[in-house]
C-alpha cells in the first residue's frame, strides 16, 4: 500500500503546539478491557491536562488488533471506515466502541456473522452521528460476493488495516495496550494509572 502515516490524521488525539515536541503512541484494541481503561483515563483526564498545560506532546492512537478475539478486526475496520467518511467522527466512534465493547466479546458475538456485525457497527456509528450515510459505511466494509473464484480480496478498508498491522509489527508491538514514547516502548505504563501517575511519568520524559 502506498501511503504515509499522515493519511490518518484523525488518529492524532492531541497535537503539541510548541517546539519541544515528544510523541506518545498508544496501541489499543477495541475489544481489550485494559485498552478501554487506558483510553478512558487518556481522553477524560490526561489530554485535558495536556491542553491546560500546553505540554509539548503529540498523542497518537495506534491499532493493535488482537487476533484471538475475532470481532476485533471488524471493529478496527469500522473505525477506519468512519475516518474515511468523516475524520471528525473517528474519536467519538472510538469512544463508542470502547463503551460498547462487551457487545463484541467472544461470548456475545460467537453466533453473529461478519456481515451482521458490520451492520451493528454501522448502526452504532449512525446513532452517535459519527457518519451521515450508513450505507456508505457498509459499502466500505461489506465483502462483495460474486460467482468468480474466491480471491480473499477483502473490503475497501483492508489495505488500511494492513498498513496499521504492519506498522505495529515493525515496532515489535505484541499486546494491547502498549505505550511508546518517542518511538520507544515503555512497558512500565499501566492501564490502571491515575492522572497523577501519568503526570509524574510525563515529567520524567519531558
Backbone as ProteinMPNN parsed JSONL, in Angstrom:
{"seq_chain_A": "XXXXXXXXXXXXXXXXXXXXXXXXXXXXXXXXXXXXXXXXXXXXXXXXXXXXXXXXXXXXXXXXXXXXXXXXXXXXXXXXXXXXXXXXXXXXXXXXXXXXXXXXXXXXXXXXXXXXXXXXXXXXXXXXXXXXXXXXXXXXXXXXXXXXXXXXXXXXXXXXXXXXXXXXXXXXXXXXXXXXXXXXXXXXXXXXXXXXXXXXXXXXXX", "coords_chain_A": {"N_chain_A": [[0.841, -1.198, 0.0], [0.604, 2.143, -0.894], [1.18, 4.648, 1.038], [1.24, 7.124, 3.652], [1.939, 7.811, 7.118], [0.694, 10.167, 7.726], [-1.691, 10.123, 6.458], [-3.704, 9.277, 8.121], [-4.896, 11.309, 9.833], [-6.83, 11.777, 11.789], [-6.218, 10.072, 13.805], [-4.559, 11.337, 15.479], [-4.773, 12.246, 18.606], [-4.15, 14.345, 20.231], [-2.337, 17.273, 19.612], [0.812, 18.666, 19.879], [1.681, 22.065, 20.402], [3.922, 23.604, 20.766], [7.537, 24.014, 20.406], [9.035, 22.071, 21.693], [8.645, 19.106, 21.173], [7.341, 15.899, 21.865], [6.419, 12.504, 21.213], [3.708, 10.538, 21.977], [2.584, 7.339, 21.699], [-0.21, 5.248, 21.643], [-1.072, 1.992, 21.645], [-3.859, 0.302, 20.997], [-6.632, -1.97, 21.494], [-9.901, -2.419, 20.45], [-11.521, -4.362, 21.633], [-10.341, -4.983, 23.976], [-10.363, -4.971, 27.449], [-8.458, -3.678, 29.074], [-7.322, -1.878, 27.346], [-9.533, -0.237, 26.968], [-9.74, 0.86, 29.503], [-7.351, 2.339, 29.694], [-7.794, 4.11, 27.573], [-10.009, 5.588, 28.537], [-8.911, 6.99, 30.749], [-6.924, 8.401, 29.431], [-8.329, 10.022, 27.538], [-10.244, 11.345, 29.103], [-8.865, 12.519, 31.193], [-5.957, 12.781, 30.933], [-5.427, 14.019, 28.39], [-7.03, 16.421, 28.6], [-5.478, 17.577, 30.658], [-3.032, 17.925, 29.316], [-3.868, 19.804, 27.464], [-4.486, 22.007, 29.073], [-1.999, 22.63, 30.161], [-0.338, 23.083, 28.076], [1.495, 21.181, 27.117], [4.355, 19.859, 25.413], [3.611, 17.642, 23.632], [2.58, 15.167, 21.402], [-0.15, 13.068, 20.889], [-0.911, 9.889, 19.74], [-3.207, 7.604, 18.406], [-2.918, 4.142, 17.958], [-3.591, 1.212, 16.078], [-4.023, -1.949, 17.47], [-4.671, -4.902, 16.816], [-6.046, -7.705, 18.317], [-5.774, -10.911, 17.418], [-6.868, -13.196, 18.55], [-9.33, -12.528, 19.42], [-11.928, -12.613, 17.5], [-13.819, -10.636, 16.621], [-12.475, -8.3, 16.873], [-10.956, -7.439, 14.621], [-13.024, -6.58, 12.936], [-14.122, -4.398, 14.293], [-11.998, -2.606, 14.29], [-11.728, -2.241, 11.54], [-14.158, -0.958, 11.084], [-13.797, 1.488, 12.421], [-11.838, 2.627, 10.815], [-13.26, 2.891, 8.464], [-15.141, 4.792, 9.248], [-13.428, 6.978, 9.65], [-12.623, 7.473, 7.002], [-14.998, 8.399, 5.91], [-15.775, 10.473, 7.566], [-13.611, 12.222, 9.146], [-13.717, 13.635, 11.611], [-15.394, 12.096, 13.059], [-14.034, 9.941, 13.994], [-12.793, 9.814, 16.617], [-15.085, 10.125, 18.434], [-16.451, 7.801, 17.601], [-14.603, 5.819, 18.237], [-14.653, 6.128, 20.99], [-17.283, 5.266, 21.454], [-17.06, 2.598, 20.639], [-15.358, 1.532, 22.609], [-17.025, 1.893, 24.802], [-19.082, 0.162, 24.183], [-17.885, -2.287, 24.021], [-18.258, -4.824, 25.214], [-20.363, -5.95, 23.898], [-19.204, -7.062, 21.762], [-17.529, -8.981, 22.616], [-16.122, -12.319, 22.737], [-18.005, -14.288, 23.655], [-20.418, -12.964, 23.394], [-20.605, -12.552, 20.721], [-20.391, -14.818, 19.261], [-22.215, -16.194, 17.614], [-22.817, -14.443, 15.659], [-22.75, -13.264, 12.375], [-20.174, -12.092, 10.111], [-21.125, -10.1, 8.364], [-23.457, -9.323, 9.71], [-22.33, -8.21, 11.994], [-20.959, -6.018, 10.897], [-23.183, -4.485, 10.166], [-24.317, -3.917, 12.65], [-22.283, -2.315, 13.662], [-22.311, -0.183, 11.869], [-24.82, 0.824, 12.47], [-24.317, 1.69, 15.075], [-22.413, 3.704, 14.61], [-23.962, 5.504, 13.14], [-25.872, 6.149, 15.042], [-24.609, 7.827, 16.827], [-23.996, 9.917, 15.31], [-21.556, 9.829, 13.981], [-21.213, 9.266, 11.385], [-22.812, 10.275, 8.317], [-24.036, 8.784, 6.428], [-25.155, 5.71, 6.523], [-25.23, 3.591, 4.68], [-23.104, 4.157, 3.03], [-20.969, 3.615, 4.702], [-21.286, 0.865, 5.002], [-20.772, 0.069, 2.412], [-18.055, 0.396, 2.315], [-17.255, -1.553, 4.071], [-18.476, -4.073, 3.591], [-18.039, -7.378, 2.323], [-17.799, -8.144, -0.979], [-19.697, -10.383, -2.552], [-19.391, -12.727, -5.231], [-19.699, -14.618, -8.319], [-17.338, -15.581, -9.179], [-14.099, -17.151, -8.799], [-13.165, -17.408, -5.394], [-11.122, -14.857, -3.915], [-10.011, -13.751, -1.688], [-10.17, -10.968, -1.439], [-10.906, -9.028, 0.338], [-12.157, -5.95, 1.788], [-13.038, -2.466, 1.313], [-11.449, -1.208, 3.179], [-9.455, -2.898, 3.838], [-6.741, -2.684, 2.973], [-6.0, -0.436, 4.404], [-6.145, -1.369, 7.031], [-4.154, -3.322, 6.887], [-1.911, -1.695, 6.619], [-1.746, -0.512, 9.188], [-1.426, -2.779, 10.814], [1.013, -3.772, 9.871], [2.615, -1.61, 10.566], [2.568, -1.676, 13.407], [3.698, -4.204, 13.847], [6.242, -3.793, 12.813], [7.249, -2.194, 14.759], [7.546, -3.921, 16.784], [5.395, -4.411, 18.483], [3.31, -6.29, 20.526], [1.153, -6.784, 22.232], [-1.92, -5.483, 23.685], [-2.89, -2.995, 26.053], [-0.209, -1.089, 24.588], [2.354, 1.223, 25.139], [4.294, 3.792, 23.726], [6.975, 6.08, 23.841], [8.299, 8.635, 22.025], [8.883, 6.747, 20.089], [9.95, 4.606, 21.49], [9.156, 1.738, 23.224], [7.564, 1.582, 26.358], [7.202, -0.447, 28.878], [6.466, -0.025, 31.455], [4.251, 1.521, 31.766], [0.95, 1.566, 32.902], [-2.421, 0.454, 32.506], [-3.937, 1.036, 34.646], [-3.1, 3.348, 35.761], [-3.36, 6.44, 37.518], [-4.243, 9.936, 36.965], [-2.299, 11.447, 38.284], [-0.141, 9.703, 38.332], [0.365, 9.524, 35.617], [1.119, 12.188, 35.174], [3.519, 12.34, 36.619], [5.074, 10.514, 35.216], [5.144, 11.675, 32.661], [6.516, 14.004, 33.27], [9.046, 13.005, 33.77], [9.762, 12.271, 31.228], [9.904, 14.542, 29.739]], "CA_chain_A": [[0.0, 0.0, 0.0], [1.387, 3.369, -0.993], [0.562, 5.637, 1.918], [2.093, 7.62, 4.729], [1.226, 7.876, 8.384], [-0.079, 11.403, 7.775], [-3.011, 9.873, 5.883], [-4.659, 9.004, 9.196], [-4.753, 12.472, 10.714], [-7.774, 11.72, 12.906], [-5.641, 9.258, 14.86], [-3.847, 12.223, 16.399], [-5.725, 12.615, 19.653], [-3.727, 15.645, 20.745], [-1.169, 17.724, 18.857], [1.595, 19.683, 20.576], [1.737, 23.342, 19.694], [5.199, 24.295, 20.945], [8.682, 23.433, 19.705], [9.591, 20.936, 22.439], [7.672, 18.052, 20.919], [7.54, 14.464, 22.054], [5.288, 11.769, 20.657], [3.181, 9.435, 22.77], [1.75, 6.457, 20.891], [-0.933, 4.264, 22.438], [-1.524, 0.873, 20.815], [-5.052, -0.165, 21.692], [-7.569, -2.874, 20.832], [-11.26, -2.044, 20.852], [-12.171, -5.406, 22.426], [-9.499, -5.237, 25.151], [-10.797, -4.182, 28.606], [-7.372, -2.84, 29.576], [-7.241, -0.764, 26.396], [-10.652, 0.661, 27.277], [-9.398, 1.561, 30.745], [-6.341, 3.349, 29.373], [-8.453, 5.11, 26.718], [-10.84, 6.467, 29.368], [-8.045, 7.895, 31.503], [-6.222, 9.26, 28.481], [-9.205, 11.017, 26.92], [-11.004, 12.116, 30.088], [-8.014, 13.204, 32.171], [-4.604, 13.126, 30.501], [-5.456, 15.001, 27.297], [-7.401, 17.737, 29.153], [-4.31, 18.1, 31.378], [-2.087, 18.392, 28.309], [-4.438, 21.014, 26.873], [-4.385, 23.096, 30.046], [-0.612, 22.957, 30.495], [0.411, 23.308, 26.821], [2.609, 20.242, 27.057], [4.877, 19.615, 24.074], [3.416, 16.215, 23.414], [1.543, 14.746, 20.457], [-0.678, 11.754, 21.27], [-1.407, 9.197, 18.553], [-3.864, 6.3, 18.547], [-2.435, 3.098, 17.058], [-4.414, -0.007, 16.079], [-3.346, -3.184, 17.866], [-5.714, -5.918, 16.717], [-5.737, -8.976, 18.969], [-6.446, -11.869, 16.533], [-7.589, -14.237, 19.279], [-10.706, -12.041, 19.556], [-12.273, -12.457, 16.073], [-14.556, -9.41, 16.303], [-11.576, -7.152, 16.952], [-10.658, -6.972, 13.263], [-14.186, -5.893, 12.376], [-14.25, -3.105, 14.963], [-10.949, -1.713, 13.789], [-12.126, -1.892, 10.18], [-15.257, 0.002, 11.157], [-13.263, 2.81, 12.78], [-11.152, 3.15, 9.636], [-14.305, 3.305, 7.525], [-15.677, 6.06, 9.749], [-12.47, 8.044, 9.377], [-12.68, 7.786, 5.576], [-16.228, 9.138, 5.618], [-15.879, 11.669, 8.407], [-12.486, 12.177, 10.083], [-14.081, 14.139, 12.934], [-16.173, 11.073, 13.75], [-13.183, 8.828, 14.423], [-12.639, 9.767, 18.073], [-16.36, 9.747, 19.068], [-16.78, 6.406, 17.319], [-13.701, 5.017, 19.066], [-15.22, 6.188, 22.331], [-18.47, 4.401, 21.475], [-16.616, 1.204, 20.55], [-14.89, 1.121, 23.929], [-18.18, 1.831, 25.696], [-19.931, -0.971, 23.795], [-17.028, -3.402, 23.643], [-18.748, -6.106, 25.711], [-21.277, -6.499, 22.892], [-18.387, -7.705, 20.734], [-16.695, -10.015, 23.221], [-16.274, -13.617, 22.088], [-19.223, -14.985, 24.04], [-21.576, -12.204, 22.918], [-20.563, -12.404, 19.279], [-19.999, -16.086, 18.66], [-23.172, -16.649, 16.599], [-23.095, -13.319, 14.765], [-21.932, -13.323, 11.168], [-19.364, -10.914, 9.813], [-21.996, -9.078, 7.781], [-24.328, -8.819, 10.775], [-21.517, -7.345, 12.856], [-20.777, -4.759, 10.179], [-24.428, -3.718, 10.243], [-24.402, -3.402, 14.022], [-21.305, -1.234, 13.805], [-22.821, 0.965, 11.106], [-25.917, 1.383, 13.273], [-23.713, 2.401, 16.196], [-21.816, 4.934, 14.087], [-25.045, 6.412, 12.768], [-26.607, 6.563, 16.24], [-23.874, 8.911, 17.505], [-23.717, 10.903, 14.251], [-20.174, 9.76, 13.518], [-21.337, 9.249, 9.93], [-24.09, 10.764, 7.813], [-24.597, 7.827, 5.476], [-24.921, 4.34, 6.978], [-24.991, 2.725, 3.537], [-21.75, 4.423, 2.55], [-20.071, 2.873, 5.58], [-21.396, -0.554, 4.661], [-20.104, -0.145, 1.132], [-16.629, 0.273, 2.599], [-16.987, -2.713, 4.924], [-19.017, -5.351, 3.128], [-17.33, -8.226, 1.381], [-18.628, -8.252, -2.167], [-19.791, -11.759, -3.056], [-19.589, -12.865, -6.676], [-19.686, -16.001, -8.787], [-15.991, -15.937, -9.595], [-13.279, -17.868, -7.812], [-12.824, -16.566, -4.234], [-9.788, -14.287, -4.054], [-9.571, -13.09, -0.456], [-9.936, -9.573, -1.826], [-11.177, -8.127, 1.45], [-13.107, -4.873, 1.542], [-12.422, -1.187, 0.931], [-10.513, -0.734, 4.206], [-8.48, -3.956, 4.124], [-5.378, -2.171, 2.823], [-5.743, 0.479, 5.524], [-5.862, -2.192, 8.205], [-2.839, -3.931, 6.669], [-0.901, -0.677, 6.924], [-1.614, -0.351, 10.636], [-0.883, -4.016, 11.365], [2.441, -3.794, 9.533], [3.285, -0.567, 11.35], [2.746, -2.176, 14.771], [4.652, -5.316, 13.821], [7.583, -3.23, 12.59], [7.663, -1.597, 16.034], [7.614, -5.027, 17.744], [4.288, -4.345, 19.43], [2.699, -7.609, 20.553], [-0.052, -6.86, 23.051], [-2.613, -4.23, 23.967], [-2.339, -1.779, 25.467], [1.229, -0.838, 24.601], [2.627, 2.662, 25.066], [5.645, 4.155, 23.3], [7.294, 7.499, 23.905], [9.319, 8.928, 21.012], [9.192, 5.522, 19.365], [10.497, 3.58, 22.377], [8.126, 1.122, 24.051], [7.784, 1.629, 27.8], [6.296, -1.432, 29.473], [6.112, 0.348, 32.827], [2.967, 2.232, 31.763], [-0.148, 0.679, 33.263], [-3.781, 0.929, 32.223], [-4.547, 1.412, 35.929], [-2.521, 4.59, 36.264], [-4.158, 7.642, 37.76], [-3.701, 11.127, 36.32], [-1.079, 11.847, 38.98], [0.94, 8.829, 37.872], [0.677, 9.972, 34.264], [1.845, 13.465, 35.287], [4.878, 12.051, 37.067], [5.771, 9.838, 34.106], [5.373, 12.667, 31.614], [7.556, 14.92, 33.747], [10.326, 12.304, 33.59], [10.057, 12.115, 29.807], [9.987, 15.846, 29.078]], "C_chain_A": [[0.876, 1.247, 0.0], [0.703, 4.46, -0.178], [1.609, 6.146, 2.897], [1.258, 7.723, 5.982], [0.357, 9.121, 8.478], [-1.474, 11.231, 7.182], [-4.07, 9.796, 6.972], [-4.605, 10.105, 10.257], [-5.663, 12.403, 11.926], [-7.257, 10.87, 14.057], [-4.816, 10.089, 15.839], [-4.85, 12.761, 17.418], [-5.412, 13.975, 20.261], [-2.445, 16.015, 20.021], [-0.479, 18.85, 19.611], [1.693, 20.945, 19.732], [3.065, 24.067, 19.869], [6.334, 23.503, 20.299], [9.258, 22.199, 20.397], [8.655, 19.735, 22.325], [8.209, 16.663, 21.251], [6.297, 13.786, 21.495], [4.947, 10.58, 21.553], [2.26, 8.617, 21.878], [1.096, 5.417, 21.799], [-1.517, 3.219, 21.492], [-2.659, 0.165, 21.551], [-5.887, -1.102, 20.825], [-8.965, -2.583, 21.36], [-11.962, -3.106, 21.695], [-11.39, -5.736, 23.694], [-9.952, -4.371, 26.328], [-9.716, -3.246, 29.141], [-7.122, -1.652, 28.642], [-8.336, 0.256, 26.68], [-10.348, 1.49, 28.514], [-8.383, 2.664, 30.479], [-6.948, 4.471, 28.539], [-9.251, 6.101, 27.566], [-9.99, 7.464, 30.145], [-7.368, 8.894, 30.572], [-7.116, 10.372, 27.97], [-9.917, 11.896, 27.942], [-10.126, 12.936, 31.013], [-6.677, 13.672, 31.612], [-4.613, 14.197, 29.41], [-5.972, 16.361, 27.771], [-6.258, 18.385, 29.935], [-3.282, 18.651, 30.392], [-2.563, 19.7, 27.679], [-4.253, 22.217, 27.794], [-2.95, 23.566, 30.246], [0.26, 23.196, 29.273], [1.657, 22.429, 26.748], [3.05, 20.021, 25.611], [4.807, 18.153, 23.702], [2.302, 15.993, 22.403], [1.139, 13.319, 20.801], [-1.33, 11.112, 20.06], [-2.018, 7.85, 18.925], [-3.283, 5.344, 17.516], [-3.323, 1.849, 17.198], [-3.559, -1.211, 16.467], [-4.394, -4.293, 17.945], [-5.24, -7.211, 17.377], [-6.474, -10.089, 18.219], [-7.162, -12.993, 17.255], [-9.001, -13.784, 19.661], [-11.202, -11.711, 18.15], [-12.978, -11.153, 15.726], [-13.645, -8.187, 16.284], [-11.265, -6.577, 15.576], [-11.802, -6.135, 12.711], [-14.377, -4.519, 13.006], [-13.206, -2.117, 14.464], [-11.224, -1.319, 12.345], [-13.194, -0.809, 10.198], [-14.753, 1.402, 11.5], [-12.532, 3.441, 11.604], [-12.147, 3.605, 8.576], [-14.91, 4.633, 7.954], [-14.715, 7.198, 9.44], [-12.475, 8.44, 7.9], [-13.878, 8.68, 5.258], [-16.3, 10.461, 6.359], [-14.769, 11.651, 9.45], [-12.841, 12.653, 11.494], [-14.904, 13.133, 13.725], [-15.328, 9.957, 14.32], [-13.09, 8.718, 15.943], [-13.968, 9.457, 18.776], [-16.742, 8.293, 18.812], [-15.872, 5.467, 18.102], [-14.202, 4.982, 20.505], [-16.412, 5.246, 22.452], [-18.078, 2.926, 21.419], [-16.109, 0.709, 21.9], [-16.059, 0.996, 24.914], [-19.032, 0.593, 25.433], [-19.125, -2.256, 23.577], [-17.547, -4.765, 24.092], [-19.713, -6.768, 24.717], [-20.53, -7.241, 21.8], [-17.373, -8.683, 21.328], [-17.025, -11.371, 22.593], [-17.629, -14.272, 22.382], [-20.469, -14.292, 23.493], [-21.708, -12.252, 21.405], [-20.386, -13.716, 18.523], [-20.94, -16.556, 17.547], [-23.546, -15.543, 15.609], [-22.187, -13.399, 13.548], [-21.139, -12.03, 10.989], [-20.236, -9.785, 9.274], [-22.923, -8.482, 8.828], [-23.572, -7.874, 11.702], [-21.263, -6.003, 12.193], [-22.023, -3.884, 10.277], [-24.653, -3.144, 11.638], [-23.469, -2.2, 14.209], [-21.726, 0.015, 13.034], [-23.969, 1.63, 11.843], [-25.366, 2.205, 14.433], [-23.125, 3.73, 15.729], [-22.88, 5.959, 13.739], [-25.746, 6.974, 14.007], [-25.921, 7.698, 16.985], [-23.465, 10.001, 16.514], [-22.239, 10.956, 13.862], [-20.119, 9.713, 11.994], [-22.704, 9.807, 9.548], [-24.815, 9.701, 6.988], [-24.215, 6.412, 5.897], [-24.555, 3.429, 5.813], [-23.587, 2.93, 2.98], [-20.72, 3.688, 3.399], [-20.099, 1.393, 5.248], [-20.74, -0.863, 3.327], [-18.595, -0.269, 1.307], [-16.298, -1.035, 3.316], [-17.389, -4.046, 4.312], [-18.066, -6.075, 2.183], [-18.258, -8.464, 0.191], [-18.588, -9.677, -2.717], [-19.973, -11.738, -4.569], [-19.467, -14.327, -7.065], [-18.308, -16.46, -9.242], [-15.277, -16.721, -8.486], [-12.966, -16.944, -6.638], [-11.366, -16.126, -4.287], [-9.244, -13.682, -2.757], [-9.288, -11.615, -0.698], [-10.193, -8.593, -0.693], [-12.216, -7.085, 1.095], [-12.342, -3.578, 1.28], [-11.51, -0.6, 1.997], [-9.464, -1.79, 4.554], [-7.049, -3.439, 4.022], [-5.011, -1.186, 3.93], [-5.38, -0.319, 6.777], [-4.496, -2.854, 8.081], [-1.725, -2.943, 7.02], [-0.665, -0.587, 8.424], [-1.04, -1.604, 11.288], [0.617, -4.093, 11.097], [3.217, -2.773, 10.355], [3.572, -1.086, 12.755], [3.753, -3.314, 14.822], [6.08, -4.814, 13.64], [8.146, -2.62, 13.869], [7.753, -2.646, 17.147], [6.572, -4.908, 18.848], [3.527, -5.671, 19.363], [1.356, -7.661, 21.282], [-0.697, -5.484, 23.179], [-2.952, -4.184, 25.453], [-0.818, -1.768, 25.543], [1.425, 0.66, 24.4], [4.079, 2.877, 24.655], [5.814, 5.661, 23.402], [8.491, 7.748, 22.987], [9.822, 7.652, 20.344], [9.722, 4.382, 20.205], [9.388, 3.043, 23.283], [8.519, 1.197, 25.522], [6.755, 0.721, 28.47], [5.906, -1.094, 30.907], [4.742, 1.019, 32.902], [1.833, 1.233, 31.988], [-1.498, 1.304, 32.908], [-4.476, 1.403, 33.49], [-4.014, 2.726, 36.481], [-3.562, 5.684, 36.453], [-3.545, 8.802, 36.988], [-2.392, 11.551, 36.973], [0.103, 10.989, 38.557], [1.346, 9.182, 36.445], [1.496, 11.27, 34.309], [3.312, 13.219, 35.662], [5.694, 11.422, 35.947], [6.099, 10.812, 32.994], [6.464, 13.657, 31.985], [8.937, 14.308, 33.566], [10.749, 12.296, 32.118], [10.261, 13.449, 29.096], [11.408, 16.395, 29.079]], "O_chain_A": [[1.787, 1.373, 0.818], [-0.232, 5.109, -0.645], [2.73, 5.64, 2.946], [0.028, 7.724, 5.927], [-0.618, 9.135, 9.229], [-2.342, 12.083, 7.374], [-5.211, 10.208, 6.762], [-4.305, 9.851, 11.423], [-5.311, 12.915, 12.989], [-7.791, 10.933, 15.164], [-4.422, 9.603, 16.899], [-5.668, 13.627, 17.108], [-6.306, 14.669, 20.746], [-1.566, 15.174, 19.834], [-1.098, 19.861, 19.942], [1.777, 20.888, 18.505], [3.312, 25.057, 19.18], [6.107, 22.443, 19.716], [9.901, 21.371, 19.751], [7.954, 19.395, 23.278], [9.354, 16.318, 20.96], [5.254, 14.417, 21.326], [5.794, 9.734, 21.842], [1.27, 9.135, 21.36], [1.764, 4.787, 22.62], [-2.353, 3.531, 20.645], [-2.452, -0.479, 22.579], [-5.852, -1.038, 19.596], [-9.181, -2.51, 22.57], [-12.913, -2.784, 22.408], [-11.743, -6.672, 24.411], [-9.928, -3.145, 26.22], [-10.018, -2.148, 29.608], [-6.76, -0.563, 29.088], [-8.099, 1.463, 26.639], [-10.662, 2.679, 28.567], [-8.527, 3.784, 30.969], [-6.656, 5.646, 28.765], [-9.181, 7.309, 27.344], [-10.312, 8.651, 30.194], [-7.256, 10.079, 30.886], [-6.719, 11.537, 27.965], [-10.166, 13.072, 27.676], [-10.576, 13.941, 31.564], [-6.299, 14.83, 31.795], [-3.877, 15.18, 29.505], [-5.405, 17.381, 27.381], [-6.086, 19.603, 29.885], [-2.724, 19.726, 30.612], [-1.762, 20.59, 27.397], [-3.905, 23.309, 27.343], [-2.704, 24.751, 30.472], [1.452, 23.478, 29.4], [2.734, 22.885, 26.364], [2.225, 19.999, 24.698], [5.832, 17.506, 23.484], [1.215, 16.558, 22.527], [1.998, 12.457, 20.985], [-2.199, 11.709, 19.425], [-1.422, 7.062, 19.66], [-3.165, 5.688, 16.339], [-3.743, 1.489, 18.298], [-2.51, -1.46, 15.873], [-4.933, -4.579, 19.015], [-4.181, -7.743, 17.045], [-7.69, -10.209, 18.364], [-7.982, -13.685, 16.651], [-9.785, -14.583, 20.173], [-10.921, -10.621, 17.651], [-12.76, -10.611, 14.643], [-14.013, -7.149, 15.734], [-11.307, -5.361, 15.387], [-11.573, -5.098, 12.089], [-14.758, -3.573, 12.317], [-13.499, -0.942, 14.245], [-10.979, -0.175, 11.963], [-13.138, 0.143, 9.42], [-15.224, 2.39, 10.935], [-12.597, 4.655, 11.412], [-11.909, 4.587, 7.873], [-15.163, 5.501, 7.12], [-15.142, 8.27, 9.012], [-12.344, 9.621, 7.581], [-13.783, 9.598, 4.444], [-16.823, 11.448, 5.842], [-14.967, 11.115, 10.54], [-12.314, 12.121, 12.471], [-15.093, 13.298, 14.93], [-15.837, 9.109, 15.054], [-13.287, 7.636, 16.495], [-13.986, 8.591, 19.651], [-17.288, 7.626, 19.69], [-16.324, 4.427, 18.58], [-14.177, 3.938, 21.157], [-16.536, 4.517, 23.436], [-18.7, 2.096, 22.081], [-16.402, -0.421, 22.292], [-16.075, 0.099, 25.757], [-19.633, 0.041, 26.355], [-19.643, -3.214, 23.003], [-17.301, -5.765, 23.418], [-19.859, -7.99, 24.701], [-21.133, -7.962, 21.004], [-16.472, -9.155, 20.633], [-18.084, -11.541, 21.989], [-18.309, -14.749, 21.473], [-21.457, -14.949, 23.167], [-22.789, -12.022, 20.863], [-20.248, -13.725, 17.3], [-20.502, -17.248, 16.628], [-24.478, -15.694, 14.82], [-20.978, -13.583, 13.687], [-21.409, -11.018, 11.636], [-20.092, -8.636, 9.691], [-23.154, -7.273, 8.838], [-24.112, -6.858, 12.141], [-21.341, -4.963, 12.846], [-21.918, -2.67, 10.452], [-25.125, -2.017, 11.783], [-23.832, -1.205, 14.836], [-21.518, 1.136, 13.497], [-24.084, 2.856, 11.845], [-25.879, 3.281, 14.74], [-23.316, 4.76, 16.375], [-22.717, 7.148, 14.012], [-26.162, 8.133, 14.02], [-26.578, 8.454, 17.7], [-22.685, 10.894, 16.845], [-21.735, 12.004, 13.461], [-19.11, 10.073, 11.388], [-23.634, 9.81, 10.355], [-26.039, 9.716, 6.866], [-23.092, 5.967, 5.66], [-23.667, 2.586, 5.942], [-22.956, 1.982, 2.514], [-19.717, 3.197, 2.882], [-19.057, 0.739, 5.215], [-20.206, -1.956, 3.139], [-17.932, -0.961, 0.535], [-15.193, -1.561, 3.183], [-16.699, -5.047, 4.505], [-17.386, -5.462, 1.361], [-19.381, -8.939, 0.36], [-17.581, -10.116, -3.273], [-20.623, -10.848, -5.116], [-19.165, -15.175, -6.226], [-18.138, -17.611, -9.645], [-15.806, -16.912, -7.391], [-12.543, -15.808, -6.852], [-10.483, -16.903, -4.651], [-8.131, -13.157, -2.74], [-8.289, -11.079, -0.22], [-9.747, -7.448, -0.752], [-13.052, -7.298, 0.216], [-11.132, -3.602, 1.052], [-10.855, 0.412, 1.748], [-8.668, -1.591, 5.473], [-6.228, -3.725, 4.893], [-3.854, -1.108, 4.343], [-4.432, 0.015, 7.488], [-3.757, -2.939, 9.062], [-0.726, -3.311, 7.639], [0.479, -0.585, 8.88], [-0.247, -1.501, 12.223], [1.397, -4.437, 11.985], [4.338, -3.036, 10.789], [4.693, -0.955, 13.245], [4.571, -3.381, 15.739], [7.013, -5.345, 14.242], [9.361, -2.536, 14.045], [8.004, -2.311, 18.305], [6.829, -5.256, 20.0], [3.147, -6.122, 18.282], [0.516, -8.504, 20.97], [-0.103, -4.463, 22.83], [-3.268, -5.214, 26.049], [-0.22, -2.36, 26.442], [0.741, 1.283, 23.588], [4.983, 2.222, 25.174], [4.899, 6.422, 23.086], [9.554, 7.15, 23.154], [11.012, 7.496, 20.072], [9.926, 3.286, 19.685], [8.758, 3.802, 24.02], [9.66, 0.913, 25.887], [5.587, 1.082, 28.607], [5.101, -1.802, 31.512], [4.138, 1.082, 33.973], [1.773, 0.187, 31.341], [-1.685, 2.517, 33.001], [-5.491, 2.095, 33.42], [-4.432, 3.167, 37.551], [-4.5, 5.831, 35.669], [-2.459, 8.673, 36.422], [-1.466, 11.972, 36.279], [1.223, 11.486, 38.436], [2.528, 9.145, 36.103], [2.459, 11.421, 33.558], [4.221, 13.82, 35.089], [6.862, 11.757, 35.754], [7.2, 10.786, 32.444], [7.237, 14.096, 31.134], [9.893, 15.013, 33.245], [11.939, 12.311, 31.804], [10.744, 13.477, 27.964], [11.648, 17.485, 28.561]]}, "name": "protein", "num_of_chains": 1, "seq": "XXXXXXXXXXXXXXXXXXXXXXXXXXXXXXXXXXXXXXXXXXXXXXXXXXXXXXXXXXXXXXXXXXXXXXXXXXXXXXXXXXXXXXXXXXXXXXXXXXXXXXXXXXXXXXXXXXXXXXXXXXXXXXXXXXXXXXXXXXXXXXXXXXXXXXXXXXXXXXXXXXXXXXXXXXXXXXXXXXXXXXXXXXXXXXXXXXXXXXXXXXXXXX"}
